[in-house]
Amino acid sequence: MLFLVISTPHPTRPSEVKELRKQYWPWAQDKLDRKLAVSFYARTGRGAVAIFDVPSNAELHRLINEWSDIIPAEFKIFPLVSPEEVQDFLNE
């Protein structure tokens, strides 16, 4: 199951969370290495965007909690459909 996740961190001074932000990228790389994520990008200014590929909502919930534990944030979550799945659906 694909999900686009957009984070908006809680308002704090960037210098106050610099060390926490350094923890985020190794965490993200681990998710890429384990094939739980397709990509991660930093947003201009603040926040990040990720595309997760997880087997269940429970797994997504676990990942969002881990992410929020590193950097408290508000998350917008959008379920996605892969191009292949859309084409299969249209060809039914």
BAVEXBA-806044 format. One record per residue: x, y, z of N, C-alpha, C in turn; residue number from 1. Coordinates in steps of 0.02 Angstrom, whole numbers, plus 50000, padded with zeros to 5 digits. Atoms other than C-alpha are relative to their C-alpha. Layout:
% residues N
PT/X/Y/Z/X/Y/Z/X/Y/Z/NUM
...
% end
This chain:
% residues 92
PT/50042/49942/50000/50000/50000/50000/50045/50062/50000/1
PT/49961/49939/50006/50072/50167/49946/49966/50058/50036/2
PT/50026/49942/49965/50052/50323/50052/50049/50058/49991/3
PT/49961/49938/50000/50113/50501/50025/49989/50031/50069/4
PT/50004/49970/49934/50153/50578/50195/50037/50066/49998/5
PT/49970/49933/49999/50186/50764/50215/50001/50023/50073/6
PT/49994/49978/49931/50253/50827/50381/50008/50076/50003/7
PT/49991/49930/49982/50238/51001/50453/50020/50001/50073/8
PT/49977/50003/49930/50345/51011/50610/49968/50053/50043/9
PT/50025/49952/49952/50285/51097/50766/50045/50061/49998/10
PT/49959/49940/50006/50343/51278/50768/50050/50007/50057/11
PT/49945/49989/49955/50511/51290/50853/50056/50032/49960/12
PT/49943/49972/50036/50672/51377/50811/50039/49942/49968/13
PT/49962/50054/50033/50769/51273/50684/50062/49980/50040/14
PT/49939/50017/49962/50924/51283/50794/49984/49956/50060/15
PT/50019/50040/49943/50828/51202/50937/49990/49926/49982/16
PT/50014/50070/50020/50792/51044/50836/50053/49973/49951/17
PT/49949/50021/50048/50951/51032/50732/50025/49930/50014/18
PT/49975/50067/49984/51016/50879/50825/49947/49946/49987/19
PT/50054/50047/50015/50845/50794/50811/49995/49989/49925/20
PT/50005/50006/50072/50841/50830/50625/50056/49956/49973/21
PT/49945/50044/50021/51010/50742/50608/49982/49926/50009/22
PT/50021/50069/49988/50928/50584/50678/49950/49977/49947/23
PT/50053/50018/50048/50789/50590/50548/50027/49965/49938/24
PT/49977/50027/50064/50894/50552/50393/50026/49929/50006/25
PT/49983/50071/49993/50973/50391/50457/49938/49956/50010/26
PT/50063/50036/49992/50799/50337/50512/49967/49990/49932/27
PT/50031/50005/50066/50733/50375/50338/50038/49951/49955/28
PT/49960/50045/50041/50877/50282/50255/49986/49927/50018/29
PT/50017/50067/49978/50837/50129/50360/49935/49976/49968/30
PT/50065/50018/50031/50658/50131/50292/50008/49987/49926/31
PT/49986/50012/50071/50724/50144/50114/50036/49932/49992/32
PT/49962/50063/50004/50847/50001/50143/49955/49940/50012/33
PT/50045/50055/49983/50708/49893/50215/49939/49997/49953/34
PT/50053/49999/50051/50593/49934/50066/49932/50018/50030/35
PT/50062/49975/49971/50463/50015/50180/49983/50069/49973/36
PT/50010/49934/50029/50484/50179/50088/50030/50001/49930/37
PT/49977/49991/50069/50508/50231/49907/50046/50060/49995/38
PT/49959/49939/50003/50577/50406/49937/49984/50046/50059/39
PT/50006/49947/49950/50603/50548/50060/50029/50064/49970/40
PT/49974/49936/50022/50626/50732/50021/49988/50051/50056/41
PT/50010/49944/49954/50652/50885/50130/49958/50052/49963/42
PT/50038/49944/50028/50527/51025/50102/50039/50064/50009/43
PT/49968/49935/49994/50592/51200/50070/49975/50033/50064/44
PT/50020/49968/49937/50593/51288/50238/49998/49949/50056/45
PT/50008/50048/49946/50527/51154/50354/49960/49940/49976/46
PT/50040/50060/50013/50460/50979/50348/50031/49954/49949/47
PT/49976/50051/50046/50479/50828/50239/49941/49966/49967/48
PT/50050/50038/50037/50385/50719/50116/50029/49929/49991/49
PT/49979/50069/50009/50392/50530/50107/49947/49962/49962/50
PT/50046/50048/50029/50315/50394/50003/50017/49933/50031/51
PT/49992/50065/49967/50292/50236/50105/49966/49947/49959/52
PT/50031/50059/50032/50256/50065/50032/49998/49946/50054/53
PT/50007/50044/49942/50190/49964/50178/49943/49951/49990/54
PT/50052/50051/50010/50083/49808/50194/49934/50015/50036/55
PT/50062/49988/49962/49955/49883/50314/49999/50070/50030/56
PT/50007/49937/49964/49887/50036/50401/50036/49997/50067/57
PT/49966/50007/49936/49959/49968/50563/50075/50015/49992/58
PT/49929/49986/50012/50135/49974/50488/50011/50074/49988/59
PT/49995/49927/50011/50106/50152/50427/49995/50037/50066/60
PT/50009/49969/49934/50045/50199/50601/50065/49996/50041/61
PT/49937/50009/49964/50205/50128/50677/50053/50048/49974/62
PT/49950/49956/50029/50314/50226/50556/49987/50073/50016/63
PT/50017/49931/49985/50222/50389/50584/50015/50015/50073/64
PT/49983/49990/49930/50241/50367/50772/50075/50005/50010/65
PT/49927/49995/49996/50428/50336/50752/50024/50068/49976/66
PT/49981/49936/50029/50444/50490/50641/49983/50057/50049/67
PT/50022/49948/49954/50345/50597/50763/50040/50000/50065/68
PT/49958/50003/49941/50453/50536/50906/50066/50036/49988/69
PT/49938/49965/50017/50606/50606/50816/49986/50075/49993/70
PT/50017/49930/50012/50524/50768/50758/49924/50007/50005/71
PT/50072/49990/49994/50350/50811/50824/49973/50042/49943/72
PT/50026/49966/50059/50244/50863/50677/49926/49982/49990/73
PT/50066/50017/50026/50073/50867/50598/50011/49965/49934/74
PT/49990/50040/50060/50055/50740/50459/49936/50000/49958/75
PT/50054/50011/50048/49946/50739/50305/50017/49936/49963/76
PT/49989/50066/50030/49925/50564/50234/49952/49990/49943/77
PT/50040/50011/50059/49864/50524/50060/50013/49930/49973/78
PT/49991/50065/50032/49835/50345/49998/50013/50010/49925/79
PT/49984/49995/50071/49908/50320/49824/49986/49935/49965/80
PT/50008/50058/50043/49878/50202/49680/50057/50003/49949/81
PT/49943/50001/50047/50027/50150/49574/49974/50006/49928/82
PT/50021/49995/50070/50023/50184/49387/49978/49932/49972/83
PT/50018/50067/50024/50018/49996/49354/49930/49980/50024/84
PT/50065/50017/49972/49868/49973/49469/49944/50040/49966/85
PT/50050/49959/50035/49776/50117/49385/49987/49972/49930/86
PT/50009/50027/50067/49807/50043/49213/49963/49933/50002/87
PT/50037/50064/49993/49749/49871/49271/49926/50014/50012/88
PT/50069/49983/49985/49592/49949/49342/49963/50025/49938/89
PT/50032/49973/50060/49556/50045/49182/49990/49949/49946/90
PT/50005/50052/50051/49582/49890/49076/49953/49943/50019/91
PT/50047/50053/49979/49459/49783/49175/49936/50003/49959/92
% end
